Amino acid sequence: MILPLLQGLKITLTHLFKKPVTLQYPDERPTLSPNFRGLHTLKVSHDRAKCVACYLCPTVCPAKCITVEAREDANHDKHAAVYEIDMLRCIFCGYCVEACPVDALGMTQTFELANYKRGDFVFCKERLLEKK
């Protein structure tokens, strides 16, 4: 009767002294897969966003979280005057990145998106531009 109890305790004690499974998060950083889809970024070419406002990214987005408004500049080149992504609605599927014909949109390894206000989760064009 006491033998099964001791065998159970033995198993418990062996698991107690093994390497911990969880990470001590702020101190230990997780290793992310190269295919990890985190925060979006707008790529820059010639000191402006590469986006040509073709509306393919909001069209393919299943969550309907992307807003694009187009304008023309003095050379009659179309560009995105407004580009917003609502991260609270985004499901990070990556369809917008795959659909972009000019490779203007990408996804980074950034996964820490915590904020205190809902408005801080709407990323505008200036916040999405890639940092160099």
Disulfide bonds with the S-S distance in Angstrom:
none
